[in-house]
Amino acid sequence: MAGNGVSGASGKKSSDMNDLPTFSAEKLQSNMKVIYYSRTFLSIIGGVIAGILGFTGLTGFILYFLVMAVTSVGLIAKARFSVHSYFDCWNRVILDGFVSGLMSFVLFWTFAYDIVHIF
Amino acid sequence: MGLGFVVGVFGVLILAHAAYSTIQYRGLLKIMEEEFSGPPMNVVAELLLGLALCMWAALTVPGKFLSIHPDSEENRIVSLPANLDFMIFNHRGKLFPPEMNLKLKY
């Protein structure tokens, strides 16, 4: 006996006449958490690689953008290319953990560079 | 999740090994008094392999994506409970126009 739009924690309510898209906000949040963990881990790994390779300056950031682009493609592939059944807009998959990942990247980049090249 | 975790740890170990070989390579360069232009080719190959393994682990370990549509297959909340004594069917819901095929699932 499923009524209209009865789910645990709905994002928005839907009326019969104009059907607003409903989605379950808790599932969206869990998907966002998955993206966040993936991006953070890969920023750290990217930072370590940039440090080992001895990049200084702009080249390192180019590596970061490259790693983030490949991560975005990987996440879209993980969502089996039907992004709208797991997220409400494309920006979440592509842009979400970008800036916080940048901080972790720079931290581990300088860390690895110091360990490998200076000490 | 276990396999992804092991693959991730393996990738990190490969990166650590690559870092160690780069440190030794730099030591060697210091002895020969040359400039460090880039790590040797096998270190670069090792880094790429470690990156590939970590990327695979980062995409599979954190968990699956859950569908956010309330009417997709895995989100169905319709199921017949074991106790039918308290279920009534003579309510106002019969006035709603039936929109979709309700599938029963035990």
Backbone of each chain as ProteinMPNN parsed JSONL, in Angstrom:
{"seq_chain_A": "MAGNGVSGASGKKSSDMNDLPTFSAEKLQSNMKVIYYSRTFLSIIGGVIAGILGFTGLTGFILYFLVMAVTSVGLIAKARFSVHSYFDCWNRVILDGFVSGLMSFVLFWTFAYDIVHIF", "coords_chain_A": {"N_chain_A": [[0.845, -1.18, 0.0], [1.592, 1.453, -1.092], [1.586, 4.815, -0.717], [1.409, 8.154, -2.059], [4.556, 9.185, -2.573], [5.621, 8.453, -0.025], [8.175, 8.215, 1.94], [10.994, 7.52, 4.025], [12.748, 9.904, 4.796], [11.891, 12.342, 3.118], [12.935, 14.513, 0.491], [11.479, 16.645, -0.824], [7.993, 17.387, -0.795], [5.452, 15.923, -2.87], [2.844, 16.938, -5.008], [-0.351, 16.063, -6.358], [-1.099, 17.341, -8.748], [0.947, 19.204, -10.058], [3.804, 17.592, -10.597], [6.364, 17.566, -8.594], [9.841, 16.74, -8.618], [10.683, 14.209, -6.42], [13.052, 13.201, -4.005], [15.019, 10.989, -2.044], [16.468, 12.294, 0.7], [18.29, 11.292, 2.53], [19.548, 9.221, 1.243], [20.767, 10.569, -0.795], [22.58, 12.032, 0.697], [24.194, 9.991, 1.658], [25.327, 9.132, -0.7], [26.778, 11.422, -1.319], [28.638, 11.339, 0.682], [30.142, 9.122, -0.04], [31.322, 10.067, -2.383], [32.858, 12.107, -1.276], [34.689, 10.74, 0.385], [36.071, 9.226, -1.548], [37.223, 11.256, -3.15], [38.826, 12.615, -1.3], [40.68, 10.67, -0.471], [41.945, 10.153, -2.936], [43.015, 12.677, -3.476], [44.965, 12.815, -1.512], [46.641, 10.687, -2.254], [47.41, 11.633, -4.766], [48.828, 13.887, -3.951], [51.016, 12.731, -2.633], [52.223, 11.458, -4.777], [52.884, 13.634, -6.41], [54.759, 14.828, -4.763], [56.77, 12.865, -4.681], [57.563, 12.744, -7.334], [58.769, 15.158, -7.533], [57.653, 17.587, -8.301], [57.386, 21.079, -8.611], [55.598, 24.055, -8.018], [53.512, 25.082, -10.711], [53.182, 22.715, -12.087], [52.534, 20.718, -10.31], [49.922, 21.396, -9.536], [48.669, 21.019, -11.927], [48.856, 18.284, -12.081], [47.14, 17.696, -9.977], [44.647, 18.586, -10.955], [44.368, 16.851, -13.046], [44.225, 14.365, -11.741], [41.832, 14.763, -10.342], [40.065, 15.044, -12.464], [40.158, 12.498, -13.605], [39.14, 11.122, -11.449], [36.521, 12.14, -11.399], [35.529, 11.08, -13.775], [35.735, 8.41, -13.131], [33.885, 8.256, -11.016], [31.515, 8.868, -12.322], [31.41, 6.695, -13.974], [31.093, 4.761, -12.05], [28.553, 5.329, -11.19], [27.245, 4.225, -13.206], [26.751, 5.753, -15.444], [24.176, 6.828, -15.306], [23.495, 9.403, -13.992], [21.391, 10.817, -12.872], [19.812, 9.096, -11.435], [21.057, 8.811, -9.069], [21.908, 11.221, -8.103], [21.018, 14.71, -7.73], [21.881, 16.73, -9.385], [24.351, 17.475, -11.932], [26.534, 18.85, -10.994], [27.195, 17.96, -8.502], [28.493, 15.547, -8.768], [30.728, 16.246, -10.237], [31.976, 18.553, -9.19], [32.201, 18.422, -6.433], [34.013, 17.658, -4.061], [36.163, 19.316, -4.49], [37.654, 21.663, -3.531], [38.261, 21.104, -0.876], [39.695, 18.817, -1.245], [41.875, 19.921, -2.507], [43.266, 21.232, -0.463], [44.146, 19.034, 1.112], [45.692, 17.805, -0.797], [47.819, 19.666, -1.239], [48.956, 19.653, 1.285], [49.92, 16.969, 1.619], [51.551, 16.87, -0.556], [53.63, 18.747, -0.03], [54.592, 17.462, 2.22], [55.489, 14.907, 1.3], [57.357, 15.759, -0.567], [59.236, 17.017, 1.066], [60.101, 14.814, 2.587], [61.201, 13.104, 0.644], [62.954, 14.63, -0.938], [64.376, 16.473, 0.56], [65.197, 15.708, 3.141]], "CA_chain_A": [[0.0, 0.0, 0.0], [2.488, 2.609, -1.143], [0.867, 6.038, -1.08], [2.199, 9.011, -2.934], [5.764, 9.816, -2.03], [5.856, 8.217, 1.407], [9.455, 7.547, 2.175], [11.511, 7.896, 5.346], [13.034, 11.331, 4.976], [11.78, 12.855, 1.75], [13.472, 15.843, 0.284], [10.37, 17.59, -1.011], [6.723, 16.68, -0.947], [4.915, 16.041, -4.217], [1.385, 17.025, -5.051], [-0.85, 15.269, -7.475], [-1.26, 18.09, -9.978], [2.256, 19.425, -10.659], [4.594, 16.566, -9.941], [7.749, 17.948, -8.334], [10.676, 15.54, -8.431], [11.06, 13.923, -5.038], [14.146, 12.268, -3.841], [15.251, 10.681, -0.651], [17.63, 13.114, 1.025], [19.324, 10.568, 3.265], [20.33, 8.448, 0.284], [21.628, 11.534, -1.471], [23.691, 12.35, 1.595], [25.135, 8.874, 1.723], [26.091, 9.17, -1.938], [27.75, 12.505, -1.235], [29.726, 10.895, 1.554], [30.977, 8.229, -0.837], [32.137, 10.912, -3.256], [33.815, 12.847, -0.453], [35.779, 9.847, 0.783], [36.873, 8.884, -2.721], [38.038, 12.384, -3.58], [39.865, 12.946, -0.312], [41.741, 9.671, -0.553], [42.722, 10.321, -4.157], [43.839, 13.89, -3.373], [46.146, 12.488, -0.705], [47.529, 9.875, -3.08], [47.96, 12.533, -5.773], [49.827, 14.721, -3.303], [52.219, 11.928, -2.401], [52.874, 11.227, -6.066], [53.493, 14.897, -6.843], [55.958, 15.03, -3.961], [57.813, 11.92, -5.071], [58.077, 13.101, -8.649], [59.569, 16.368, -7.44], [57.031, 18.729, -8.956], [57.261, 22.302, -7.828], [54.884, 25.094, -8.748], [52.256, 24.865, -11.435], [53.062, 21.339, -12.579], [51.845, 19.927, -9.304], [48.488, 21.66, -9.605], [48.167, 20.362, -13.131], [48.644, 16.887, -11.711], [45.938, 17.61, -9.145], [43.44, 18.677, -11.787], [44.298, 15.614, -13.815], [43.72, 13.3, -10.857], [40.423, 15.033, -10.05], [39.262, 14.766, -13.656], [40.02, 11.047, -13.724], [38.21, 10.714, -10.378], [35.145, 12.438, -11.812], [35.132, 10.085, -14.771], [35.543, 7.151, -12.414], [32.636, 8.298, -10.245], [30.398, 8.786, -13.255], [31.338, 5.301, -14.406], [30.556, 3.981, -10.94], [27.11, 5.542, -11.201], [26.782, 3.57, -14.435], [26.394, 6.803, -16.399], [22.836, 7.389, -15.133], [23.764, 10.224, -12.818], [20.187, 11.374, -12.261], [19.143, 8.209, -10.493], [21.755, 8.8, -7.795], [22.141, 12.592, -7.646], [20.009, 15.568, -8.336], [22.409, 17.517, -10.491], [25.683, 17.028, -12.344], [27.609, 19.533, -10.269], [27.596, 17.235, -7.309], [29.463, 14.507, -9.085], [31.944, 16.761, -10.84], [32.68, 19.625, -8.5], [31.918, 18.513, -5.011], [35.066, 17.713, -3.055], [37.313, 19.885, -5.163], [38.504, 22.589, -2.775], [38.78, 20.438, 0.323], [40.738, 17.933, -1.724], [43.056, 20.727, -2.836], [44.027, 21.435, 0.771], [44.832, 17.787, 1.464], [46.718, 17.573, -1.815], [48.999, 20.505, -0.989], [49.59, 19.206, 2.528], [50.704, 15.757, 1.413], [52.564, 17.179, -1.557], [54.806, 19.304, 0.66], [55.089, 16.447, 3.127], [56.242, 13.911, 0.552], [58.514, 16.418, -1.165], [60.244, 17.175, 2.113], [60.691, 13.531, 2.983], [61.985, 12.465, -0.398], [63.984, 15.432, -1.59], [65.125, 17.391, 1.401], [65.893, 15.039, 4.24]], "C_chain_A": [[0.885, 1.235, 0.0], [1.694, 3.818, -1.568], [1.714, 6.887, -2.001], [3.372, 9.572, -2.169], [5.949, 9.618, -0.536], [7.182, 7.509, 1.531], [10.081, 8.2, 3.383], [11.781, 9.37, 5.543], [13.033, 11.951, 3.602], [12.39, 14.227, 1.643], [12.344, 16.849, 0.159], [9.101, 16.787, -1.133], [6.24, 16.858, -2.37], [3.413, 16.133, -4.127], [0.916, 16.285, -6.28], [-0.785, 16.037, -8.772], [0.081, 18.32, -10.652], [3.255, 18.56, -9.9], [6.024, 17.046, -9.766], [8.591, 16.689, -8.17], [11.02, 15.349, -6.964], [12.291, 13.052, -5.04], [14.385, 12.082, -2.354], [16.544, 11.341, -0.223], [18.699, 12.323, 1.742], [20.167, 9.737, 2.318], [21.264, 9.372, -0.488], [22.821, 11.876, -0.609], [24.682, 11.218, 1.667], [25.947, 8.802, 0.442], [27.141, 10.266, -1.91], [28.923, 12.122, -0.346], [30.687, 9.987, 0.794], [31.891, 9.035, -1.739], [33.229, 11.617, -2.458], [34.981, 11.968, -0.056], [36.681, 9.53, -0.395], [37.787, 10.034, -3.083], [39.144, 12.693, -2.591], [41.017, 11.955, -0.392], [42.582, 9.873, -1.799], [43.491, 11.624, -4.163], [45.105, 13.602, -2.585], [47.139, 11.688, -1.533], [48.178, 10.731, -4.154], [49.039, 13.429, -5.197], [51.129, 13.972, -3.085], [52.961, 11.704, -3.717], [53.547, 12.483, -6.568], [54.769, 15.174, -6.055], [57.094, 14.129, -4.391], [58.41, 12.317, -6.411], [58.856, 14.403, -8.632], [58.968, 17.546, -8.172], [57.071, 19.921, -8.039], [56.467, 23.286, -8.652], [53.697, 24.562, -9.521], [52.075, 23.408, -11.849], [52.316, 20.456, -11.594], [50.342, 20.135, -9.364], [47.877, 21.056, -10.854], [47.921, 18.884, -12.842], [47.378, 16.736, -10.878], [44.676, 17.65, -9.992], [43.256, 17.419, -12.615], [43.701, 14.49, -12.971], [42.242, 13.522, -10.555], [39.551, 14.75, -11.255], [39.063, 13.263, -13.829], [39.083, 10.518, -12.637], [36.768, 10.97, -10.779], [34.652, 11.416, -12.813], [34.87, 8.743, -14.097], [34.249, 7.124, -11.636], [31.429, 8.206, -11.165], [30.261, 7.359, -13.765], [30.779, 4.423, -13.295], [29.052, 4.147, -10.843], [26.482, 5.004, -12.467], [26.163, 4.557, -15.401], [24.953, 7.289, -16.285], [22.878, 8.22, -13.862], [22.481, 10.634, -12.117], [19.444, 10.388, -11.383], [19.875, 8.142, -9.167], [21.97, 10.2, -7.243], [21.127, 13.491, -8.316], [20.572, 16.502, -9.393], [23.846, 17.112, -10.755], [26.779, 17.637, -11.505], [28.08, 18.747, -9.075], [28.649, 16.187, -7.637], [30.793, 15.133, -9.497], [32.694, 17.682, -9.906], [32.736, 19.479, -6.997], [33.12, 18.639, -4.09], [36.308, 18.44, -3.514], [38.209, 20.69, -4.243], [39.059, 21.919, -1.534], [39.857, 19.443, -0.072], [42.006, 18.689, -2.041], [43.91, 20.957, -1.61], [44.816, 20.189, 1.147], [45.954, 17.496, 0.486], [47.975, 18.363, -1.504], [49.722, 20.05, 0.264], [50.473, 17.988, 2.282], [51.761, 15.938, 0.347], [53.817, 17.737, -0.879], [55.425, 18.275, 1.602], [55.986, 15.446, 2.398], [57.482, 14.532, -0.074], [59.617, 16.596, -0.138], [60.91, 15.858, 2.447], [61.632, 13.023, 1.907], [63.164, 13.326, -0.826], [64.828, 16.262, -0.656], [65.858, 16.67, 2.517], [66.702, 13.871, 3.716]], "O_chain_A": [[0.923, 1.979, 0.981], [1.173, 3.847, -2.683], [2.634, 6.387, -2.648], [3.201, 10.344, -1.226], [6.394, 10.535, 0.153], [7.282, 6.315, 1.249], [9.729, 9.328, 3.729], [11.128, 10.023, 6.357], [14.088, 12.072, 2.98], [12.363, 15.01, 2.592], [12.257, 17.795, 0.941], [9.135, 15.624, -1.534], [6.584, 17.846, -3.017], [2.783, 15.494, -3.285], [1.717, 15.926, -7.143], [-0.451, 15.462, -9.808], [0.358, 17.723, -11.693], [3.513, 18.774, -8.716], [6.823, 16.946, -10.697], [8.112, 15.684, -7.644], [11.589, 16.243, -6.337], [12.53, 12.271, -5.962], [14.001, 12.911, -1.529], [17.612, 10.99, -0.724], [19.886, 12.619, 1.603], [21.363, 9.557, 2.546], [22.4, 9.012, -0.796], [23.941, 11.999, -1.105], [25.889, 11.453, 1.73], [27.126, 8.451, 0.477], [28.253, 10.085, -2.404], [30.059, 12.529, -0.589], [31.902, 10.076, 0.967], [33.081, 8.741, -1.856], [34.374, 11.714, -2.899], [36.135, 12.388, -0.143], [37.906, 9.557, -0.272], [38.982, 9.836, -3.303], [40.269, 12.999, -2.986], [42.185, 12.345, -0.384], [43.807, 9.778, -1.736], [44.542, 11.694, -4.801], [46.186, 14.076, -2.935], [48.336, 11.971, -1.519], [49.369, 10.58, -4.43], [50.042, 13.707, -5.854], [52.212, 14.507, -3.322], [54.19, 11.756, -3.757], [54.657, 12.424, -7.096], [55.743, 15.69, -6.601], [58.245, 14.56, -4.461], [59.623, 12.235, -6.604], [59.534, 14.73, -9.606], [59.701, 18.426, -8.625], [56.823, 19.806, -6.839], [56.64, 23.35, -9.869], [52.966, 23.695, -9.041], [50.948, 22.923, -11.949], [51.564, 19.563, -11.984], [49.572, 19.18, -9.259], [46.722, 20.633, -10.852], [46.93, 18.304, -13.286], [46.629, 15.773, -11.044], [43.752, 16.863, -9.788], [42.133, 16.977, -12.855], [42.808, 13.765, -13.408], [41.474, 12.561, -10.515], [38.426, 14.271, -11.11], [37.969, 12.801, -14.153], [38.323, 9.579, -12.873], [35.892, 10.14, -10.54], [33.52, 10.938, -12.731], [33.923, 8.033, -14.435], [33.575, 6.095, -11.589], [30.439, 7.551, -10.838], [29.152, 6.864, -13.965], [30.071, 3.453, -13.564], [28.348, 3.215, -10.456], [25.324, 5.293, -12.768], [25.187, 4.253, -16.087], [24.533, 8.103, -17.107], [22.379, 7.818, -12.811], [22.47, 10.786, -10.896], [18.534, 10.782, -10.653], [19.399, 7.5, -8.231], [22.194, 10.36, -6.043], [20.475, 13.13, -9.295], [19.819, 17.019, -10.218], [24.487, 16.482, -9.914], [27.833, 17.03, -11.316], [29.239, 18.853, -8.674], [29.585, 15.972, -6.866], [31.859, 14.622, -9.153], [33.92, 17.613, -9.825], [33.283, 20.358, -6.33], [33.24, 19.646, -3.392], [37.395, 18.208, -2.985], [39.41, 20.43, -4.176], [40.214, 22.144, -1.175], [40.821, 19.239, 0.666], [43.103, 18.16, -1.865], [45.137, 20.89, -1.684], [46.003, 20.267, 1.461], [47.021, 17.011, 0.864], [49.075, 17.81, -1.503], [50.952, 20.055, 0.314], [51.636, 17.97, 2.684], [52.767, 15.228, 0.346], [54.926, 17.261, -1.12], [56.645, 18.227, 1.76], [57.106, 15.174, 2.831], [58.541, 13.905, -0.11], [60.789, 16.358, -0.426], [62.132, 15.785, 2.575], [62.733, 12.564, 2.208], [64.258, 12.81, -1.053], [65.904, 16.716, -1.044], [67.013, 16.983, 2.808], [67.361, 13.18, 4.493]]}, "seq_chain_B": "MGLGFVVGVFGVLILAHAAYSTIQYRGLLKIMEEEFSGPPMNVVAELLLGLALCMWAALTVPGKFLSIHPDSEENRIVSLPANLDFMIFNHRGKLFPPEMNLKLKY", "coords_chain_B": {"N_chain_B": [[34.265, -5.408, 0.113], [36.473, -6.065, 1.588], [38.389, -6.949, -0.257], [38.843, -4.624, -1.759], [39.94, -2.988, 0.151], [42.353, -4.316, 0.715], [43.588, -4.069, -1.758], [43.892, -1.31, -1.816], [45.66, -0.88, 0.327], [47.845, -2.241, -0.665], [48.439, -0.649, -2.891], [49.248, 1.691, -1.581], [51.504, 0.722, -0.292], [53.111, 0.179, -2.49], [53.538, 2.769, -3.387], [54.996, 3.746, -1.21], [57.269, 2.213, -1.439], [58.198, 3.152, -3.864], [58.797, 5.769, -3.112], [60.888, 5.275, -1.356], [62.807, 4.183, -3.096], [63.273, 6.421, -4.643], [64.449, 8.116, -2.802], [66.833, 6.742, -2.343], [67.888, 6.921, -4.892], [68.342, 9.636, -5.098], [70.313, 9.863, -3.17], [72.332, 8.5, -4.454], [72.709, 10.233, -6.624], [73.684, 12.397, -5.307], [76.153, 11.509, -4.524], [77.366, 11.174, -6.997], [77.247, 13.728, -7.784], [75.316, 14.999, -9.451], [72.534, 16.665, -11.069], [69.115, 16.515, -9.963], [66.815, 15.438, -12.09], [64.593, 13.952, -12.609], [62.783, 11.154, -11.379], [63.946, 7.739, -11.842], [62.956, 5.542, -14.593], [61.716, 3.189, -13.775], [60.729, 3.834, -11.315], [58.814, 5.711, -11.998], [57.048, 4.079, -13.403], [56.282, 2.433, -11.302], [54.961, 4.29, -9.718], [52.782, 4.927, -11.327], [51.492, 2.48, -11.37], [50.865, 2.173, -8.66], [49.166, 4.37, -8.412], [47.05, 3.585, -10.078], [46.082, 1.309, -8.721], [45.315, 2.456, -6.271], [43.367, 4.169, -7.154], [41.428, 2.439, -8.071], [40.782, 1.207, -5.655], [39.809, 3.439, -4.237], [37.479, 3.939, -5.555], [35.923, 1.733, -5.095], [35.885, 1.012, -2.375], [34.51, 2.927, -0.541], [31.723, 2.434, -0.695], [28.494, 1.589, -2.101], [26.551, 3.395, -4.549], [23.414, 4.684, -3.703], [20.124, 4.495, -4.903], [18.154, 7.388, -5.471], [15.564, 7.767, -6.172], [12.221, 7.546, -5.095], [10.646, 5.569, -6.133], [12.087, 3.509, -7.222], [13.375, 0.202, -7.911], [14.871, -0.834, -5.749], [14.045, 0.584, -3.616], [11.626, -0.096, -2.611], [8.928, 0.022, -0.399], [6.808, -1.449, 0.047], [5.362, -4.163, 1.454], [3.873, -7.188, 2.375], [2.908, -7.462, 5.636], [3.326, -9.926, 8.22], [1.198, -10.106, 9.893], [-2.057, -9.834, 9.295], [-4.287, -8.949, 10.55], [-4.703, -6.373, 11.393], [-4.814, -4.786, 9.227], [-6.574, -2.574, 7.309], [-8.694, -2.038, 4.547], [-10.635, -0.431, 3.76], [-10.607, 2.453, 3.393], [-10.076, 5.998, 2.724], [-8.32, 5.912, 0.709], [-9.052, 4.58, -1.524], [-10.122, 6.322, -3.25], [-8.142, 7.549, -4.648], [-6.718, 7.933, -7.887], [-5.514, 5.085, -9.538], [-2.129, 5.002, -10.14], [0.16, 3.595, -10.79], [1.423, 0.319, -11.427], [1.037, -1.656, -8.758], [3.302, -3.677, -7.201], [3.423, -6.656, -5.449], [5.443, -7.685, -2.782], [7.028, -10.073, -0.892]], "CA_chain_B": [[34.992, -4.334, 0.753], [37.768, -6.562, 2.043], [39.339, -6.968, -1.358], [39.195, -3.254, -2.107], [40.829, -2.49, 1.189], [43.677, -4.923, 0.509], [44.166, -3.452, -2.952], [44.303, 0.035, -1.441], [46.872, -0.967, 1.145], [48.898, -2.649, -1.576], [48.811, 0.535, -3.657], [50.011, 2.595, -0.715], [52.822, 0.12, -0.084], [53.889, 0.385, -3.709], [53.961, 4.168, -3.37], [56.052, 3.903, -0.211], [58.479, 1.624, -2.009], [58.69, 4.089, -4.881], [59.425, 6.883, -2.392], [62.171, 4.83, -0.834], [63.789, 4.086, -4.181], [63.647, 7.767, -5.061], [65.407, 8.624, -1.807], [68.127, 6.127, -2.626], [68.372, 7.475, -6.152], [68.884, 10.958, -4.8], [71.585, 9.665, -2.486], [73.286, 8.146, -5.497], [73.011, 11.429, -7.391], [74.513, 13.295, -4.492], [77.524, 10.993, -4.578], [77.918, 11.443, -8.321], [77.164, 15.183, -7.939], [74.526, 15.404, -10.603], [71.257, 17.29, -10.74], [67.942, 15.635, -9.967], [65.871, 15.925, -13.086], [63.361, 13.199, -12.493], [63.075, 9.808, -10.899], [64.172, 6.788, -12.933], [61.742, 5.09, -15.266], [60.981, 2.152, -13.058], [59.982, 4.495, -10.241], [57.62, 6.31, -12.599], [56.121, 2.98, -13.663], [55.742, 2.002, -10.02], [53.997, 5.298, -9.271], [51.554, 4.777, -12.111], [50.798, 1.277, -10.919], [50.276, 2.483, -7.36], [48.031, 5.273, -8.622], [45.926, 2.82, -10.632], [45.509, 0.472, -7.671], [44.628, 3.296, -5.289], [42.159, 4.703, -7.768], [40.416, 1.384, -8.05], [40.34, 1.038, -4.27], [39.034, 4.605, -3.799], [36.15, 3.937, -6.139], [35.089, 0.604, -4.68], [35.792, 0.798, -0.923], [33.581, 3.681, 0.297], [30.357, 1.928, -0.665], [27.751, 1.723, -3.346], [25.613, 4.492, -4.677], [22.035, 4.257, -3.478], [19.228, 5.222, -5.781], [17.408, 8.355, -4.684], [14.151, 7.83, -6.527], [11.414, 6.761, -4.148], [9.904, 4.48, -6.741], [12.927, 2.554, -7.937], [13.175, -1.172, -7.472], [15.471, -1.201, -4.476], [13.509, 1.414, -2.535], [10.225, -0.404, -2.381], [8.591, -0.173, 1.001], [5.559, -2.213, 0.111], [5.5, -5.596, 1.689], [2.776, -7.644, 3.225], [3.385, -7.933, 6.934], [2.839, -11.261, 8.538], [-0.054, -10.019, 10.624], [-3.017, -9.118, 8.469], [-5.515, -8.644, 11.286], [-4.899, -4.95, 11.62], [-4.801, -4.026, 7.982], [-7.91, -2.29, 6.783], [-8.603, -1.575, 3.168], [-11.831, 0.343, 3.487], [-10.352, 3.836, 3.789], [-10.275, 6.964, 1.647], [-7.318, 5.756, -0.341], [-9.597, 4.0, -2.75], [-10.54, 7.395, -4.145], [-7.02, 7.985, -5.473], [-6.631, 7.192, -9.146], [-4.344, 4.205, -9.512], [-1.171, 5.548, -11.087], [1.185, 2.662, -11.249], [1.125, -1.059, -11.059], [1.633, -1.996, -7.473], [3.76, -5.057, -7.188], [3.516, -7.153, -4.092], [6.707, -8.372, -2.535], [7.059, -10.573, 0.476]], "C_chain_B": [[36.354, -4.797, 1.216], [38.8, -6.509, 0.953], [39.779, -5.558, -1.725], [40.166, -2.652, -1.119], [42.245, -3.016, 0.996], [44.368, -4.3, -0.693], [44.657, -2.044, -2.633], [45.586, 0.037, -0.631], [48.068, -1.335, 0.278], [49.387, -1.466, -2.405], [49.648, 1.502, -2.832], [51.405, 2.037, -0.444], [53.716, 0.302, -1.304], [54.381, 1.817, -3.779], [55.081, 4.389, -2.372], [57.362, 3.327, -0.735], [59.075, 2.526, -3.067], [59.368, 5.28, -4.223], [60.795, 6.486, -1.877], [63.211, 4.71, -1.935], [64.195, 5.46, -4.676], [64.642, 8.379, -4.083], [66.786, 8.04, -2.06], [68.741, 6.658, -3.914], [68.97, 8.844, -5.939], [70.211, 10.862, -4.068], [72.693, 9.358, -3.478], [73.687, 9.372, -6.309], [73.899, 12.378, -6.614], [75.965, 12.849, -4.51], [78.143, 11.345, -5.917], [77.843, 12.911, -8.675], [76.485, 15.595, -9.23], [73.227, 16.023, -10.132], [70.133, 16.265, -10.775], [66.954, 16.165, -10.991], [64.557, 15.172, -13.021], [63.704, 11.815, -11.996], [63.271, 8.86, -12.069], [62.875, 6.17, -13.417], [60.989, 4.044, -14.471], [60.203, 2.735, -11.881], [58.706, 5.116, -10.794], [56.578, 5.237, -12.887], [55.469, 2.498, -12.376], [54.692, 2.988, -9.511], [52.688, 5.178, -10.029], [50.763, 3.561, -11.667], [50.127, 1.512, -9.574], [49.071, 3.395, -7.492], [46.829, 4.513, -9.146], [45.259, 1.973, -9.554], [44.737, 1.305, -6.659], [43.358, 3.874, -5.865], [41.057, 3.657, -7.762], [39.874, 1.194, -6.634], [39.462, 2.203, -3.826], [37.648, 4.597, -4.402], [35.304, 2.787, -5.62], [34.923, 0.514, -3.164], [34.691, 1.618, -0.237], [32.15, 3.222, 0.245], [29.656, 2.181, -1.972], [26.965, 3.015, -3.358], [24.205, 3.947, -4.475], [21.121, 5.106, -4.344], [18.35, 6.168, -4.965], [15.95, 8.469, -5.105], [13.341, 7.031, -5.53], [10.707, 5.593, -4.801], [10.796, 3.564, -7.564], [12.817, 1.201, -7.273], [13.707, -1.426, -6.073], [14.911, -0.389, -3.323], [12.091, 1.057, -2.18], [9.962, -0.616, -0.901], [7.284, -0.905, 1.143], [5.895, -3.657, 0.423], [4.361, -6.0, 2.59], [3.33, -8.073, 4.567], [2.741, -9.271, 7.262], [1.458, -11.194, 9.168], [-1.055, -9.184, 9.837], [-4.244, -8.662, 9.253], [-5.776, -7.155, 11.395], [-4.881, -4.143, 10.348], [-6.226, -3.828, 7.513], [-7.751, -1.736, 5.381], [-9.753, -0.657, 2.819], [-11.634, 1.782, 3.963], [-10.455, 4.731, 2.569], [-9.286, 6.791, 0.508], [-7.878, 5.203, -1.614], [-10.087, 5.07, -3.705], [-9.391, 7.915, -4.994], [-7.044, 7.236, -6.79], [-5.39, 6.316, -9.125], [-3.355, 4.645, -10.573], [-0.215, 4.506, -11.619], [0.779, 1.269, -10.848], [1.81, -1.361, -9.748], [2.035, -3.459, -7.498], [3.89, -5.493, -5.755], [4.826, -7.893, -3.918], [6.689, -8.841, -1.09], [8.376, -10.205, 1.113]], "O_chain_B": [[37.3, -4.01, 1.238], [39.936, -6.089, 1.172], [40.961, -5.322, -1.975], [41.083, -1.915, -1.481], [43.215, -2.265, 1.097], [45.569, -4.033, -0.665], [45.71, -1.627, -3.115], [46.485, 0.845, -0.865], [49.166, -0.809, 0.461], [50.589, -1.291, -2.603], [50.63, 2.061, -3.318], [52.376, 2.792, -0.373], [54.916, 0.545, -1.18], [55.516, 2.064, -4.186], [56.019, 5.136, -2.65], [58.433, 3.887, -0.503], [60.294, 2.659, -3.171], [60.395, 5.755, -4.707], [61.748, 7.262, -1.952], [64.366, 5.088, -1.743], [65.339, 5.654, -5.087], [65.57, 9.079, -4.489], [67.789, 8.751, -2.0], [69.957, 6.824, -4.014], [69.995, 9.179, -6.534], [71.12, 11.66, -4.299], [73.813, 9.86, -3.379], [74.859, 9.539, -6.649], [74.748, 13.069, -7.177], [76.886, 13.666, -4.512], [79.298, 11.763, -5.983], [78.314, 13.318, -9.737], [76.993, 16.414, -9.995], [72.86, 15.925, -8.961], [70.189, 15.282, -11.513], [66.332, 17.208, -10.789], [63.51, 15.728, -13.353], [64.83, 11.356, -12.186], [62.811, 9.142, -13.176], [61.839, 6.254, -12.758], [59.758, 4.013, -14.49], [59.159, 2.211, -11.493], [57.652, 5.063, -10.161], [55.385, 5.437, -12.655], [54.277, 2.194, -12.342], [53.671, 2.591, -8.95], [51.611, 5.311, -9.448], [49.535, 3.593, -11.592], [48.983, 1.114, -9.358], [48.076, 3.231, -6.786], [45.704, 4.761, -8.712], [44.033, 1.916, -9.47], [43.646, 0.926, -6.233], [42.373, 4.053, -5.148], [39.898, 3.959, -7.481], [38.669, 1.039, -6.435], [38.475, 1.996, -3.119], [36.726, 5.182, -3.835], [34.077, 2.854, -5.694], [33.913, -0.013, -2.7], [33.976, 1.058, 0.595], [31.386, 3.617, 1.125], [30.158, 2.896, -2.84], [26.742, 3.644, -2.324], [23.848, 2.894, -5.003], [21.338, 6.309, -4.492], [17.861, 5.801, -3.897], [15.178, 9.187, -4.47], [13.746, 5.931, -5.155], [10.213, 4.707, -4.104], [10.327, 2.914, -8.498], [12.233, 1.071, -6.197], [13.084, -2.144, -5.291], [15.257, -0.638, -2.168], [11.411, 1.832, -1.507], [10.691, -1.347, -0.23], [6.714, -0.976, 2.232], [6.656, -4.29, -0.31], [3.94, -5.241, 3.462], [4.159, -8.982, 4.62], [1.749, -9.678, 6.658], [0.645, -12.104, 9.003], [-0.91, -7.966, 9.731], [-5.147, -8.052, 8.682], [-6.925, -6.721, 11.48], [-4.93, -2.914, 10.4], [-6.984, -4.783, 7.342], [-6.778, -1.045, 5.079], [-9.833, -0.157, 1.697], [-12.375, 2.276, 4.813], [-10.873, 4.284, 1.5], [-9.398, 7.442, -0.53], [-7.267, 5.331, -2.676], [-10.433, 4.769, -4.848], [-9.621, 8.644, -5.959], [-7.352, 6.044, -6.823], [-4.319, 6.775, -8.728], [-3.678, 4.667, -11.76], [0.172, 4.548, -12.787], [-0.111, 1.08, -10.019], [3.037, -1.321, -9.654], [1.23, -4.348, -7.775], [4.423, -4.754, -4.927], [5.26, -8.635, -4.799], [6.368, -8.076, -0.181], [8.612, -10.533, 2.275]]}, "name": "protein", "num_of_chains": 2, "seq": "MAGNGVSGASGKKSSDMNDLPTFSAEKLQSNMKVIYYSRTFLSIIGGVIAGILGFTGLTGFILYFLVMAVTSVGLIAKARFSVHSYFDCWNRVILDGFVSGLMSFVLFWTFAYDIVHIFMGLGFVVGVFGVLILAHAAYSTIQYRGLLKIMEEEFSGPPMNVVAELLLGLALCMWAALTVPGKFLSIHPDSEENRIVSLPANLDFMIFNHRGKLFPPEMNLKLKY"}
